[in-house]
Each structure stands twice: as C-alpha cells, then as structure tokens.
Amino acid sequence: MSRNTFLSGILLAGSMIPATALSQGHDQAHHADGHTHYSVAVDCSNLAEPPWNGLPEQDRQQMAALQEQLAHLSTPEAARAAGFFPALGDIPGMGVHYVHPGRMMDGVDIAAVDNLMFANIDGEDQLVGAAIAFTDVVDTQEPIPFESELARWHDHPQFAATGQSLHMLHLWFVPSSNGPFAGLNFWLPYRSAGITPPSSCWMADAEDAARIQTVSFALVPAERFERSDSPTVSAPRPDRTELLAELDAAARANDHDVWMAAADRFIADLSTGERTIVDRLLGVLGENQMSSAERDAAGIAQPGRANSN
C-alpha cells in the first residue's frame, strides 16, 4: 500500500466515523464490566495526571521529555506549520488527530511522534496528547517503547491492507480518566463543556465508571453526529444548565454520592435518540481502542470488515 493510498484511507474513514458509529449495531454492553482496554482503572493517587509519578522512572522521564519537546507545537497553527494536518475529525475522548505524513510509515520513534491530539478546552484548541502509529502485520511483535504494563498497542485494521493493521499508542499530556496511555480520555468532553471532571478514583467501580463515561459522551454536541434520516438526533436539546451545575459543584466538592445522583438525573433526562448515540459511540470507539486479538477473543467483528469476504 502506498503512502498516499494509506493516508487517503485514513481521511476517508475519518469522514465516515459519525455515520458509522450511528449505523452499526454496537452498544455499551460490550464494555459493561467497566475494565476494558480503553477504560482500565488506574491508581488515582499517582496515575491520574502528569507528571505520572506512578510510572516507572524511565517512562515518566520519557513522557516529560516528549511534552517538553512538543511544547512549541501547542496550537493547531504551529502543528500545521511543522507538517501535521488534521485527520479523522473531532473524536469524543480523543479530540482531533493531527497527522504527520512523513512519519506515519517510518516505524516507531518516540522522539518523532506521528500524531498530535488537540481538544477544545476553555474555548481554545489545545495540545492534549500525542500518538505513536505504524503499520505492520496484525499480530505485531514491535516492542512498546515504555516499561509500564498500561502501555499497550491498539490497532485499526480498517486503515491498512489485508493482513496488516495500523497500530497506535496514545500518550496524554493532560489529566486522563484512565491514565497516561488510555485509549479514550473521558475528561476531554467535560473540559470542553466547561465543567469539572469527576474524580479519577471513582473509575475503579464498574457502575460508577459507566455513569461517568455516559455523561462524558452525552456532553458532546449532538450536531457533530446529526443525520438527516434521524429526526430525534437533530431535535434541539433541552436546557440542562442546572443539571450541569450540579455535576460541576459535586465534582469540585469531590462528593461521590451527590455526583452520582446528579449523573443519574442527567442520564434520565437524555432522549432516546441521545442515549442511542451515546451508547453506540461508546461501543464503536471503545472497540477501536482494543487490539485485533482482544476483539477476536471477545467475539467482536474487526472494524471495517463486517462486509468483507
């Protein structure tokens, strides 16, 4: 597969992500245990935010050095000037991937990451993380450049030729719901909505984690996934200012019981269409943060291959 074909495939697939997420029959049931690859709970005392003190010393130093190295690329404009360009769209829990074409096919190099990730926080697009990406056989033997067991490749076979897959590892520079290498960072939608994320310590309980994830994705603007054939999706959202204020206040007070009660009220207020979108997005995006081997073991169809022969 040529580099141009590879990158064109990413762009095309990226433009189809919202429609795919809404049309496929995935739901959150695949992840009901709350401890899948994208939502594994971490030690909230030292792995919830930089400088990631719970990591092995070498990993912690690598993460700090990488963030310092990329500090001059803290805006989308600076990223574009350095040869990165946006692909895949604004994905809940990830933001926008900015891809460097010259690095995407050159293997693993922690000193030259392939992707930067930007998310809207405080009204501005900010650099929130990076990603290593490379194409290899599905069962890659490529060593992971970190010692921590939290660092694991996830892969996207839909972005590569048959028999191969695009392997990735996310690296977060901001507080993360599930640690420095999480596939999805559920704090991003909270921060984009201008409300305080709940405590990372609450992610250890499966039912609490499910509430946190549902609220997170329900905060994503509905118009991002609007479909002309789904009038319930395009209906105006009710004013939830008071509900959001309750969630924010409880998170600031670190009051678990009050926050969970507010989350239940918020979730109950969602329309059927909104809940359908949230559940399917959690399912589809969660499955995409697994490895092909994990999906096979769980009996989940590989992305983009449901209709292949």
C-alpha positions in Angstrom: 0.0 0.0 0.0 1.4 3.4 -1.0 1.7 6.2 1.5 -0.8 8.3 -0.5 -3.3 5.4 -0.5 -2.8 4.8 3.2 -3.4 8.4 4.2 -6.3 8.8 1.8 -7.9 5.8 3.6 -7.5 7.4 6.9 -9.1 10.6 5.7 -12.0 8.8 4.1 -12.6 6.6 7.1 -12.4 9.6 9.4 -15.0 11.5 7.5 -17.3 8.5 8.0 -16.8 8.0 11.7 -20.1 9.7 12.9 -22.3 7.9 10.4 -20.6 4.6 11.1 -21.0 4.9 14.8 -24.7 5.6 14.4 -25.4 2.9 11.9 -23.6 0.0 13.4 -25.4 -2.2 16.0 -22.8 -1.8 18.7 -23.7 -0.7 22.2 -22.2 -0.3 25.6 -22.9 -3.9 26.6 -19.6 -5.0 25.2 -17.9 -2.9 28.0 -20.3 -3.4 30.9 -17.6 -4.7 33.2 -16.0 -1.2 33.2 -12.5 -2.6 32.8 -11.9 -3.0 29.1 -8.7 -1.8 27.4 -10.0 1.8 26.9 -11.3 2.1 30.5 -9.0 0.1 32.7 -8.9 1.8 36.1 -5.6 3.2 37.3 -4.2 4.3 40.7 -5.9 7.6 41.1 -3.3 8.9 43.5 -0.3 8.9 41.1 -1.5 7.9 37.6 -4.4 10.3 37.1 -2.4 13.3 35.9 1.1 14.5 34.9 3.8 14.0 35.9 2.5 10.4 36.1 4.5 9.6 39.2 3.2 6.0 39.3 5.0 5.2 36.1 8.5 3.5 36.0 11.1 6.3 36.2 12.2 5.8 32.6 8.6 6.1 31.4 8.0 9.2 33.5 11.1 10.9 32.1 10.2 9.9 28.5 6.7 11.4 28.9 8.1 14.6 30.4 10.8 15.0 27.8 8.2 14.4 25.0 5.9 17.0 26.3 8.7 19.5 26.6 9.9 18.6 23.1 6.4 19.3 21.6 5.7 22.4 23.6 6.4 24.6 20.6 3.6 22.8 18.8 0.9 23.8 21.3 -1.5 25.2 18.7 -3.1 23.8 15.6 -1.4 26.6 13.6 2.1 25.6 14.9 1.3 21.9 14.2 0.3 22.7 10.6 3.5 24.7 10.1 5.5 21.7 11.3 3.9 19.4 8.8 1.0 17.9 10.8 -2.5 18.1 9.4 -6.0 17.2 10.9 -7.5 13.8 10.1 -10.3 11.6 11.5 -12.3 14.6 12.7 -13.1 15.6 16.3 -13.5 12.2 18.1 -15.0 12.1 21.6 -12.4 11.2 24.2 -9.6 11.8 21.8 -10.0 15.2 20.1 -8.6 15.8 16.7 -5.6 13.8 15.5 -3.0 15.9 13.6 -1.1 13.5 11.4 2.5 14.0 10.0 2.6 12.2 6.6 6.4 11.9 6.6 6.4 10.0 9.8 3.3 7.7 9.5 5.2 5.0 7.5 8.6 5.1 9.2 8.1 2.8 12.2 8.3 3.6 15.9 10.3 6.6 17.1 9.3 8.1 20.4 11.4 11.2 19.5 9.3 11.8 16.4 5.7 11.0 17.2 3.3 10.6 14.2 0.2 12.2 15.7 -0.6 15.2 17.8 -4.0 15.4 19.5 -5.9 18.7 20.1 -9.1 19.3 22.0 -11.1 22.4 22.7 -10.6 23.5 26.3 -11.5 26.9 27.8 -12.6 27.9 24.3 -9.3 27.2 22.7 -7.8 24.2 20.8 -5.1 22.9 23.0 -2.4 20.2 22.6 -3.6 17.4 24.9 -1.6 14.4 23.8 0.3 12.6 21.1 0.3 9.2 19.5 2.8 6.7 18.0 1.5 4.9 14.9 2.9 2.4 12.5 1.6 -0.2 10.0 2.6 -3.9 10.5 1.1 -7.4 10.4 -1.9 -7.7 12.7 0.0 -9.7 15.3 2.8 -7.2 15.5 5.9 -8.0 17.6 7.0 -4.4 17.6 8.3 -3.6 21.2 6.4 -0.9 23.1 8.8 1.9 24.0 7.6 2.0 27.6 8.0 -0.3 30.6 4.6 0.2 32.1 2.0 -2.6 31.5 -0.5 0.1 30.9 1.1 0.9 27.6 -0.3 -1.5 25.0 -0.9 -1.2 21.3 -4.4 -0.9 20.0 -5.0 -1.3 16.3 -7.2 -0.3 13.3 -7.3 -2.9 10.5 -9.7 -0.7 8.5 -6.7 1.7 7.9 -4.4 -0.9 6.4 -4.1 -3.5 3.6 -5.5 -7.0 4.2 -3.3 -8.9 6.7 -1.9 -5.7 8.2 -3.2 -3.1 10.7 -2.5 0.4 11.9 -1.1 0.1 15.4 -1.3 3.0 17.8 -0.5 4.1 21.4 -1.9 7.3 22.9 0.2 9.5 25.2 -1.6 12.1 27.3 -0.2 15.4 28.5 -3.3 16.4 30.5 -5.2 14.7 33.3 -6.7 11.5 32.0 -9.6 9.4 33.3 -7.7 6.2 32.8 -4.0 7.1 32.9 -1.3 8.3 30.6 -1.8 5.7 27.8 -5.6 5.4 27.8 -7.3 4.8 24.5 -10.1 7.2 25.5 -9.8 10.2 27.8 -13.2 10.7 29.2 -12.2 14.0 30.9 -12.0 15.8 27.5 -15.7 16.3 26.9 -16.2 17.6 30.5 -13.4 20.1 30.0 -14.7 21.1 26.6 -18.2 21.7 28.2 -16.6 23.8 30.8 -17.4 21.6 33.8 -15.1 19.9 36.3 -14.5 16.2 35.6 -15.3 13.8 38.4 -12.6 12.1 40.5 -10.4 9.5 38.8 -10.8 7.4 41.9 -14.4 6.8 41.0 -13.4 5.0 37.8 -12.5 1.9 39.9 -16.1 0.9 40.4 -17.7 -0.5 37.2 -21.1 1.1 37.7 -19.7 4.4 38.6 -17.3 4.3 35.6 -20.3 3.5 33.3 -22.1 6.6 34.6 -19.0 8.8 34.1 -18.5 7.6 30.6 -22.2 8.0 29.6 -22.3 11.6 31.0 -19.0 12.3 29.2 -20.2 11.3 25.8 -23.6 12.9 26.3 -21.8 16.2 26.7 -20.5 16.0 23.1 -22.5 18.4 20.9 -25.3 16.4 19.2 -24.9 18.2 15.8 -21.5 16.5 15.4 -23.4 13.3 14.8 -26.6 14.7 13.2 -28.2 12.6 10.5 -30.8 13.7 8.0 -32.7 10.4 8.5 -32.8 10.6 12.3 -35.1 13.5 13.4 -34.7 12.6 17.1 -31.0 13.3 16.8 -31.4 16.8 15.3 -34.1 17.9 17.8 -32.9 20.8 20.0 -31.5 19.8 23.3 -33.3 21.0 26.4 -31.6 23.5 28.7 -29.6 21.4 31.2 -27.8 24.3 32.8 -29.0 23.3 36.3 -28.0 19.7 35.8 -24.6 20.6 34.6 -24.1 23.0 37.5 -25.0 20.1 39.9 -22.4 17.9 38.3 -19.8 20.6 38.4 -20.4 21.5 42.0 -20.3 17.9 43.2 -17.1 17.3 41.3 -15.5 20.4 42.8 -16.5 19.2 46.2 -15.3 15.7 45.5 -18.7 14.4 46.7 -19.1 11.0 45.2 -22.8 10.3 46.3 -24.0 13.7 45.2 -22.2 13.5 41.9 -23.6 10.0 41.1 -27.1 11.1 42.0 -26.7 14.2 39.7 -25.4 11.9 36.9 -28.4 9.6 37.2 -30.7 12.7 36.8 -28.7 13.9 33.9 -28.8 10.5 32.2 -32.5 10.1 32.8 -33.1 13.4 31.1 -31.5 12.2 27.8 -33.8 11.5 25.0 -34.0 8.1 23.4 -32.1 9.4 20.4 -29.4 10.9 22.5 -28.9 7.8 24.6 -28.7 5.7 21.4 -25.9 7.9 20.1 -24.0 7.8 23.3 -24.2 4.0 23.7 -23.2 3.3 20.1 -20.3 5.8 20.3 -19.1 4.2 23.5 -19.3 0.8 21.8 -17.7 1.6 18.5 -15.0 3.9 19.8 -14.2 1.5 22.7 -13.9 -1.4 20.3 -11.5 0.6 18.3 -9.2 1.0 21.3 -8.8 -2.7 21.6 -6.3 -4.9 19.7 -7.4 -7.2 17.0 -6.6 -10.2 19.3 -8.7 -8.7 22.1 -11.6 -8.2 19.6 -11.3 -11.8 18.4 -11.2 -13.1 21.9 -14.4 -11.1 22.7 -16.2 -12.2 19.5 -16.3 -8.7 18.2 -16.1 -8.1 14.4 -13.0 -6.3 13.3 -13.6 -2.7 12.3 -14.4 -2.1 8.6 -14.5 -5.8 7.8 -18.1 -6.7 8.5 -18.9 -7.0 4.8 -15.6 -8.4 3.6 -15.2 -11.8 2.0 
